[in-house]
């Protein structure tokens, strides 16, 4: 986890630093539903590369947003889920979803009137 001194002074900049990439937001969107395995996430997020998914998951784990759980056995099973901190981002993601729905509806209405 980063230290307080490493974070920007602006709280919005802090949030953007932690979850500002489109890939992290899409990972969060999925993890709000349930725990996911790596390959499930990769298949469900169109266009994400294995490297970017790996780097994003590691970064979010380091920042305390997600939890990586390893289940021993054969084959080894790893799941990713939201931490308590990650779960606290639910209202942010839900507000973004609501805004996106509203925006798409407005664009649709504008296109119908043309």
N, C-alpha and C positions, 0 to 999 in steps of 0.2 A: 504494500500500500504506500502511496506517496505521502510525504510529510506535508504538514500545513504550509511550511515555507516554500515548498515546490509548487503549490497551487496558485493560480492567479488571484489577485485581489477581488476581482469581480465575480460574484457568485454565478452569473450566467456563463461566463468564460470557464469557470470550474466545471459546470455541467457539460458544456460543449467539449471540454478536454476529455472528460470521462466517457461520454456516450455520443459524441458528435459525428462519428462516421456513419454513413448510411448502413454499413454492414452491422455495426454494433446495435443500431436501432432495430434492424430486422432480426437479429439474434434475440434481443430483448423481447420483441413482439412474440416470437415463438416460445421463449421460456416463460412468458406470462401464462401460457396455456398449461404447461406441464414440463417435466424433466425430459431432456432429449439426449440421444446418443449422437456422437460426432457425425456419422454417415447420414443419419436422419436429418440433421441440421443442414448438411451440405446439399442433400437432395431437395430440401424444401426452400432453399434460398437461391433462386435462379441467378446465375452469373458469378457467384462467389467461388474463388479458387480455394484449394485446400490450404495453401500457405496463408492466405488472408484470414480464413476461418480459424486456423490454428493460432495465428498471431493475435487475433481479436479475442478469442477465448482466453488465451494466456494473460493478456492485458486486463481483461475484465475480472479474471480470477485474482490477479495481483492487486487490483484496485478494490477488491472485496465485494464486487457486484454479483458475481456468480460463484457457485461452489462446484468443484469437480469431485465426483465420488467414484472411487474405483472399487468394483466388486471382484473379489478373487474367485478363481475358478477357471475352468477351461471351456470356452475361451474367456479371456479377461473381458470384463464389461466395464465401460466408463460412461457415466451420465453427467450431464450438466444441468444445473438448476439455479434458480435465483437464490441469493442469500437474502437475509432480512433487509439489508441495504438495497439490493436489487429490487426486491418486492416493493420498497418504498417509492420506486419510480413508476409504479402502475398508473397513478393518476396522470403523470406526464404523458405516457404512451397512449393512454385512453383519450386524453385531450387532443393529442395529435391525430388519432384515428377519427375522432368526432369532427375535427377541423377538416381533415381530408375528405370525409363524406360530404360535408357541407360545401366545400370547394368544388368537388366533382359535380354536385347537384347544380350549383350556380353556373358552371361552365356548360352543362347540359341544357339548362334553361336559355342561356345566351345563344347557344347554337340553334335552338329551336326557333328563336325569334328572328334569325337571319334569313 
